[in-house]
Amino acid sequence: MVKYFKSRNVGACFDGWDIPPTIWIRKDVTDLEMFHECMHFEDYLRRGRHKYLTGEQIIDIPKNRPLLEHEKLLLTRRIPEKDRLISTYIKEKYVYDKIVEEQNRWLDLYGHGRFSPQDMRLSKANIDDAINACKEAGIDINKITIK
């Protein structure tokens, strides 16, 4: 995950594979980035480790990291592209809905949003990327049940 995090231009990154789960943070992290990753962590806690990680390809695992049996299986097989896209969509949809909910809550309470218009455009672009990737793979997101 460290290699992945260093290669990305993001202020924070949630690692659900780590035990315990970890949010990697850069010193210049924005409020939106931190909120976004905290919502991934909340989703992880809400759904549980196994369900959250299902459909995710392991990127880079330290040799000393203990793995559960289902995680060992994920190391031995390639996750189908459609499964990965659906998993990403479910995670990003949950986070996007929470961002919109938080923005609306702040508008109601304080008369202004917590996040800037640019932050909201970035969030929308992020979920749109997940939606478009699903559509390009022939996945009907309306048939995906998000619990």
VOZA-545680 format. One record per residue (C-alpha): x, y, z; residue number from 0; residue in one letter. Coordinates in nm, 4 decimals, always signed. Example, Ala and Ser with C-alpha at 12.3 -4.5 7.8 and 13.67 -1.06 7.14 Angstrom:
REM VOZA-545680
<site <+1.2300,-0.4500,+0.7800>,0,A>;
<site <+1.3670,-0.1060,+0.7140>,1,S>;
This chain:
REM VOZA-545680
<site <+0.0000,+0.0000,+0.0000>,0,M>;
<site <+0.2868,+0.2381,+0.0679>,1,V>;
<site <+0.4071,+0.2027,-0.2916>,2,K>;
<site <+0.0508,+0.2608,-0.4176>,3,Y>;
<site <+0.0048,+0.5632,-0.1902>,4,F>;
<site <+0.3348,+0.7190,-0.2956>,5,K>;
<site <+0.2456,+0.6770,-0.6632>,6,S>;
<site <-0.0898,+0.8577,-0.6233>,7,R>;
<site <-0.1395,+1.2308,-0.5981>,8,N>;
<site <-0.3748,+1.2111,-0.3000>,9,V>;
<site <-0.3601,+1.3426,+0.0552>,10,G>;
<site <-0.4976,+1.0278,+0.2179>,11,A>;
<site <-0.5595,+0.6621,+0.1391>,12,C>;
<site <-0.7560,+0.3919,+0.3244>,13,F>;
<site <-0.5914,+0.0487,+0.3567>,14,D>;
<site <-0.8503,-0.2091,+0.4562>,15,G>;
<site <-0.5987,-0.4894,+0.4086>,16,W>;
<site <-0.3832,-0.3688,+0.6961>,17,D>;
<site <-0.4436,-0.5098,+1.0453>,18,I>;
<site <-0.5710,-0.2911,+1.1958>,19,P>;
<site <-0.7067,-0.0965,+0.8977>,20,P>;
<site <-0.5048,+0.2185,+0.8318>,21,T>;
<site <-0.5638,+0.5585,+0.6790>,22,I>;
<site <-0.2397,+0.6846,+0.5269>,23,W>;
<site <-0.2185,+1.0638,+0.5547>,24,I>;
<site <+0.0100,+1.3220,+0.3939>,25,R>;
<site <+0.0808,+1.6394,+0.5870>,26,K>;
<site <-0.1030,+1.8468,+0.3231>,27,D>;
<site <-0.4241,+1.6402,+0.3319>,28,V>;
<site <-0.7432,+1.8343,+0.2607>,29,T>;
<site <-1.0637,+1.8165,+0.4634>,30,D>;
<site <-1.2391,+1.6450,+0.1735>,31,L>;
<site <-0.9647,+1.3819,+0.1318>,32,E>;
<site <-0.9695,+1.3029,+0.5034>,33,M>;
<site <-1.3495,+1.2857,+0.5116>,34,F>;
<site <-1.3492,+1.0656,+0.1987>,35,H>;
<site <-1.1090,+0.8125,+0.3509>,36,E>;
<site <-1.2888,+0.8178,+0.6876>,37,C>;
<site <-1.6083,+0.7239,+0.5027>,38,M>;
<site <-1.4271,+0.4276,+0.3446>,39,H>;
<site <-1.3291,+0.3256,+0.6978>,40,F>;
<site <-1.6882,+0.3704,+0.8183>,41,E>;
<site <-1.8089,+0.1539,+0.5265>,42,D>;
<site <-1.5477,-0.1088,+0.6189>,43,Y>;
<site <-1.6741,-0.1131,+0.9798>,44,L>;
<site <-2.0376,-0.1176,+0.8694>,45,R>;
<site <-2.0045,-0.4050,+0.6207>,46,R>;
<site <-1.7231,-0.5972,+0.7859>,47,G>;
<site <-1.3767,-0.6858,+0.6615>,48,R>;
<site <-1.4705,-0.9800,+0.4387>,49,H>;
<site <-1.7568,-0.8053,+0.2562>,50,K>;
<site <-1.5637,-0.4802,+0.2182>,51,Y>;
<site <-1.2583,-0.6495,+0.0665>,52,L>;
<site <-1.4523,-0.8866,-0.1618>,53,T>;
<site <-1.3878,-0.7976,-0.5236>,54,G>;
<site <-1.0693,-0.6079,-0.4472>,55,E>;
<site <-0.7337,-0.7011,-0.5930>,56,Q>;
<site <-0.4445,-0.6966,-0.3495>,57,I>;
<site <-0.1884,-0.4450,-0.4690>,58,I>;
<site <+0.1159,-0.4851,-0.2456>,59,D>;
<site <+0.1347,-0.6809,+0.0791>,60,I>;
<site <+0.4196,-0.6656,+0.3267>,61,P>;
<site <+0.5590,-1.0134,+0.3991>,62,K>;
<site <+0.4946,-0.9824,+0.7723>,63,N>;
<site <+0.1243,-0.8985,+0.7371>,64,R>;
<site <-0.1035,-1.1746,+0.8708>,65,P>;
<site <-0.3790,-1.2798,+0.6306>,66,L>;
<site <-0.7156,-1.4420,+0.6902>,67,L>;
<site <-0.8096,-1.7519,+0.4866>,68,E>;
<site <-1.0295,-1.5641,+0.2356>,69,H>;
<site <-0.7467,-1.3136,+0.1841>,70,E>;
<site <-0.5032,-1.5954,+0.1063>,71,K>;
<site <-0.7459,-1.7128,-0.1617>,72,L>;
<site <-0.7461,-1.3660,-0.3150>,73,L>;
<site <-0.3698,-1.3891,-0.3502>,74,L>;
<site <-0.3997,-1.7065,-0.5561>,75,T>;
<site <-0.6623,-1.5908,-0.8050>,76,R>;
<site <-0.7178,-1.2980,-1.0327>,77,R>;
<site <-1.0287,-1.0947,-0.9527>,78,I>;
<site <-1.2483,-1.0574,-1.2642>,79,P>;
<site <-1.2594,-0.7024,-1.3979>,80,E>;
<site <-1.6374,-0.6718,-1.3566>,81,K>;
<site <-1.6148,-0.7782,-0.9900>,82,D>;
<site <-1.3476,-0.5166,-0.9239>,83,R>;
<site <-1.5493,-0.2460,-1.0986>,84,L>;
<site <-1.8635,-0.3327,-0.9007>,85,I>;
<site <-1.6663,-0.3364,-0.5751>,86,S>;
<site <-1.5163,+0.0040,-0.6540>,87,T>;
<site <-1.8546,+0.1458,-0.7520>,88,Y>;
<site <-2.0183,+0.0261,-0.4281>,89,I>;
<site <-1.7419,+0.1781,-0.2163>,90,K>;
<site <-1.7299,+0.5082,-0.4024>,91,E>;
<site <-2.1101,+0.5392,-0.4122>,92,K>;
<site <-2.1261,+0.4991,-0.0343>,93,Y>;
<site <-1.8568,+0.7651,+0.0114>,94,V>;
<site <-2.0123,+1.0056,-0.2402>,95,Y>;
<site <-2.3548,+0.9764,-0.0762>,96,D>;
<site <-2.1942,+1.0555,+0.2614>,97,K>;
<site <-2.0144,+1.3588,+0.1170>,98,I>;
<site <-2.3400,+1.4933,-0.0281>,99,V>;
<site <-2.5201,+1.4209,+0.3000>,100,E>;
<site <-2.2514,+1.6088,+0.4965>,101,E>;
<site <-2.2583,+1.9009,+0.2546>,102,Q>;
<site <-2.6375,+1.9292,+0.2867>,103,N>;
<site <-2.6183,+1.9004,+0.6653>,104,R>;
<site <-2.3751,+2.1935,+0.6766>,105,W>;
<site <-2.5926,+2.3968,+0.4409>,106,L>;
<site <-2.8900,+2.3418,+0.6739>,107,D>;
<site <-2.6947,+2.4132,+0.9938>,108,L>;
<site <-2.4548,+2.6885,+0.8907>,109,Y>;
<site <-2.5867,+2.8288,+0.5649>,110,G>;
<site <-2.2760,+2.7161,+0.3741>,111,H>;
<site <-2.1250,+2.3853,+0.2748>,112,G>;
<site <-1.8373,+2.2115,+0.4479>,113,R>;
<site <-1.6697,+2.1471,+0.1150>,114,F>;
<site <-1.5886,+2.3962,-0.1596>,115,S>;
<site <-1.7612,+2.3858,-0.4998>,116,P>;
<site <-1.4327,+2.2525,-0.6418>,117,Q>;
<site <-1.4288,+1.9733,-0.3805>,118,D>;
<site <-1.7852,+1.8809,-0.4732>,119,M>;
<site <-1.6946,+1.8727,-0.8444>,120,R>;
<site <-1.3995,+1.6438,-0.7645>,121,L>;
<site <-1.6272,+1.4159,-0.5648>,122,S>;
<site <-1.8803,+1.4054,-0.8467>,123,K>;
<site <-1.6055,+1.3332,-1.0994>,124,A>;
<site <-1.4818,+1.0480,-0.8795>,125,N>;
<site <-1.8201,+0.8732,-0.8660>,126,I>;
<site <-1.8777,+0.9496,-1.2351>,127,D>;
<site <-1.5490,+0.7717,-1.3161>,128,D>;
<site <-1.6713,+0.4624,-1.1282>,129,A>;
<site <-2.0121,+0.4793,-1.3008>,130,I>;
<site <-1.8575,+0.5215,-1.6466>,131,N>;
<site <-1.6133,+0.2349,-1.5912>,132,A>;
<site <-1.9086,+0.0108,-1.5038>,133,C>;
<site <-2.1083,+0.1257,-1.8060>,134,K>;
<site <-1.8127,+0.0658,-2.0398>,135,E>;
<site <-1.7883,-0.2899,-1.9053>,136,A>;
<site <-2.1592,-0.3472,-1.9671>,137,G>;
<site <-2.2563,-0.3318,-1.5985>,138,I>;
<site <-2.5992,-0.1862,-1.5220>,139,D>;
<site <-2.5401,+0.0034,-1.1959>,140,I>;
<site <-2.9173,+0.0197,-1.1379>,141,N>;
<site <-2.9096,-0.3557,-1.0752>,142,K>;
<site <-2.6383,-0.3274,-0.8077>,143,I>;
<site <-2.7803,-0.3545,-0.4576>,144,T>;
<site <-2.5987,-0.1384,-0.2059>,145,I>;
<site <-2.6605,-0.2445,+0.1511>,146,K>;
